[in-house]
Structure formats: C-alpha cells, structure tokens
C-alpha cells in the first residue's frame, strides 16, 4: 500500500454532500458526507502538535491507495507535552438538520477525540467528543452534538454554551490519552448523520 502526504498539499476547501440509506437498520437515517478520502479533493488540512507549547510529539497525514487517510505519529510526554492533532478548515458548515457526526475509522485500540471549532482562527475554544477504537478493526462511530464539550488548552472554559452545529468552521482529530508511544488512526469518511449507525464493521462498509 502506497501513501502520500496531504498536509498543506491541497488548495481550497472541500464539501461533498450525499444522502445515504444506512443498511441493516430498522429506521431510516440521513447522512451528509463531509469528507470522503476516496475522492480527489480532500480539503485543506493542518497538523498541530504539542510543539506549539514545547512538546516533542510528531504526527502526519497520508492518503492511501485504498481511498483512506492515515493519521499517525508518536505521542511524547516530554516537556509537559502529550497531544497530536490534525484539522481541516471550511468556509462554513450548517449541520442543524443532523444529530451528530459519523465516522468510519480503523484504529489501534487507543482513545481519540473528534474536535469541532466554530471559528476559523488557529487558536481558541474547540468542542471535543472522545471515541474508542478496536485494534485493526473498522468501526462506525456516532458522536451526538449534545455530547461535545468545550475545551481550551486542556481546560474547560467558563461561560461557554453548547456546540452550535449551524456554524462549523473546523473539524479534526486529536490524540492525548497520556500514553507515550506510536499511534495510528485510519479514516475513510467523515459525515453528519441523523441517528446512530449500527452498521457492520467491514472494510467496505457494507
């Protein structure tokens, strides 16, 4: 499997919309695919690691021939560090018609976070929701907007209301599980969805 880096390699922003019927489920669910890494355009991504505060962690994003992206690197706890992240920026996403974010990922058994920002600024408050991964297995993850919590530099800021899904500017992944070592998260797609997805964990998502 070959790969290539996508950080700062793609100009402009990407928004691909689709309505999908979820299989093997009693209810109908509507999805909007925000980023599909199997398409030519995958967005404008930026790596942000703990080096901004003196840490030693490292990470990278690489596209694969399988139409996925791999977020990988090494989490270091030196110099009070301990996080690595990647994020994409959008003009503006209005996801008020949806209940949360849906991910199709293959992890390494570690804990990750999906982070959302309602501002296009580099620094500032983000909203975070954590998810677990199974080592080497594809997993469908649903994260309700109601479970995203505000965070700023590792702390909960005062006076912040809930996440406003009508004005999303950045979406990204972060690892900061306080465990030093290598990590790898493979991502197939990032979507907005109306309901939780109990779809099978299969490589082709069927």
Buried (B, 14 or more C-beta within 10 A) or exposed (E): EEBEEBBEEBEEEBBBEEEBEBEEEEEEBBBBBBBBBEEEBBBBBBBBBBBEEEBBBBBBBBBBEBEBBBBBBBBBBEEEBBBBBBBBBBEEBEBEEBBBBBBBBBBBEBBBBBBBBBEEEEEEBBBBBBBEBEEEEBBBBBBBBEBBBBBEEEEEEEEEEEBBBEBBBBBBBBBBBEEBEEBBBBBBBBBBBBBBBEBEEEEEBE
